[in-house]
Structures are given as C-alpha cells and as structure tokens.
Amino acid sequence: MNYTELEQSRRARWRIAGGQSPGQAPSEAARPGAVRTLEDARDFIGSCGLCLMFPERSLLLPTLLGACAGTDEKLPAAKQAYADPRVLEARVLALRLARERFAYRWPMPTGDNELLISAAAFPFFYALAADMEGSQQPAWATGEPLSQLVQDAWTAVRRERKALSQSRLRDILGAVISPAALERGLHQLWARLRIVPVDYSEREGTVWQSVYRWAPAIMSEAAEFSHAAALAALLSQYVEAAVAVEQVEVEATFSFLASRSRVREALNALLAARELSVTQVGRLTMLQVTPARVEFSPRRARTPAEVPDGDRGGEKAK
C-alpha cells in the first residue's frame, strides 16, 4: 500500500471522500457516503470509536462535521464554526446521538472543541478521563480543584433522579448565581465525566444528568479496566479506524489522555501481543491492526468420480 492508497482508504472510512463547498446545497452527487441520518451517524461513530466535532491540526482524528459535509475541504475550526452553515446539521446529529446513548460527548481540554465517543468505546474512555467522583485524578485535570459552586452543582445533580436543565439547576442553587458562572461550573463537572449533556431545550438550555444514572452499566464496566487495558483498547480501535498510522501521530493524538511514554508502552504491549503490526506505507513505517491469519488449505486431488465428463478427456491427455 502506498500513501495515496492509504489516504483514499482513510477518507472513505471517515466519510470525507466527496466534495462540497460551504453554502452548497447538499446532494447525493456532492456528498457520496456522507452522514445524513441518525443511522448513518451511529454507524460512523461506531466504526471510528472516537471523533472530533471540528478538526484540529494537531490531532489525527475524524470529525463529525467532515462526515456530515462529506469532505474535509475548508472545514472551520471550533472558534469559526458559527459562520459555517454545515455546522447545524452536525450539532443536531451529535445531540441525537447523545440522547439515544449511541455516543457520549466530552469537552476537549485544549479549547472549544468536543470529542464524541461511541457507546462501545466509552467504558475505556471513562476509565482514563473521569475523576471517578473524586477518587481519581486524570492526566488532563492535574492541579484543578473544584470550587464551592461546582461542588454544590454536583450535589444538586446527583440528588435528583431526573435530568436537570441548566435553568432549573440555577433555580435550585439560587438565582444570585450568574448563568455564566454556572455554565463554567457545569463544564468542569462534564470534563470530569461526573455529568453528561443528554438533551437541549431552547427555553431551558442544556439538560444534564449524572453519568451513574444515565449509564450505570457503563460505569460498572469501566471499573473493571486498569488504565493500561483501557488505553490499549482505545489505541487498538483508533489504529483500525485510521487504517495505518505513524507511532508519533498516535502519541500526539492521545497526549491529552495519557503521557507519551504511557502511550508508547501500550503500543509496545499491543505489538508484543501481535494485536498490532508494523507495515511500510511508501517510505513511512506505520502501525496497523494485525490482519487475520488465513489458514492454508492445499487443494485435494479430485477422484475420477468427481471429474466432470467433459474434463476427463483432458485429464487423460495430461
């Protein structure tokens, strides 16, 4: 496989093989293979495991915006997203994926972007990124204590059995709290995966629910994984979704979840277990998921009874 073939295979898998310009009306011709429906989005996030909402140059990850647009041409970064008409479709699908528990949203610690995690990959991600309700300090949150407002918001959300809208939560905590301060506090709880956004209302704002009420089975599953096992599982799925990828790109992409040395150790463990293997793509040395072995089965000589009548003359001549 050369690099051009790798790019074509990756673009097809990430649903960006078409070409649509900003403002262009979506059509089958303009967006071959693009994500259009909830079912498309569920299949896309299920095959990728992890994807960003908006592209980031430093991270080699697919994007939901690109999959909806059918192309990666002129996609806006998170801060410029408000001006792109293609963003609304991606946001609606992200909300529907979260509402149906097909995917979980998580705020990237580096800015305004979001990461979407498939339901199958979320237990592994939770084991790494969550603070486990204060019993764990994830790599990205080192030295970030929670304010009293954040602790009060967490107590209120945890006490309620039903999901709470942002407006309702402000009423519980006291209207003296500014909406901006409450939003920042909820964002901190979301980043620590104590709560997740499960819906949105124009009048009430974002609707939040504690993870242990929204996805109790996933929390129980995540508790069974060590950090090393969870990281290895995410790396394996990531390499498969990327088709083939350089080790330095894997380390850079996952640096927000774990140190480069830990990512390197996990990759070495996967290589030793032959879950991953090394392949040459042009002049580049890359990692790929080890292809399944095909057992060799030698052809058995046919008996005279198995030879069709029309072939017997030829066989006798041989």
Sequence and secondary structure as in RCSB ss.txt:
>XXXX:A:sequence
MNYTELEQSRRARWRIAGGQSPGQAPSEAARPGAVRTLEDARDFIGSCGLCLMFPERSLLLPTLLGACAGTDEKL
PAAKQAYADPRVLEARVLALRLARERFAYRWPMPTGDNELLISAAAFPFFYALAADMEGSQQPAWATGEPLSQLV
QDAWTAVRRERKALSQSRLRDILGAVISPAALERGLHQLWARLRIVPVDYSEREGTVWQSVYRWAPAIMSEAAEF
SHAAALAALLSQYVEAAVAVEQVEVEATFSFLASRSRVREALNALLAARELSVTQVGRLTMLQVTPARVEFSPRR
ARTPAEVPDGDRGGEKAK
>XXXX:A:secstr
  HHHHHHHHHHHTT  S   TT    TTTSTT   SHHHHHHHHHHHSEEESS  TT    BHHHHHHT  TT 
  GGGGGG TTHHHHHHHHHHHHHTTSEEEEE TTSS EEEEETTTHHHHHHHH  GGGT   GGGTT    HHH
HHHHHHHHH SS EEHHHHHHHH TTS HHHHHHHHHHHHHTTSEEEEEEETTTEEEEEEHHHH HHHHHHHTT 
 HHHHHHHHHHHHHHHHSSB HHHHHHHTTTTS HHHHHHHHHHHHHTTSEEEEEETTEEEEEE           
   GGGS HHHHHHHHH 
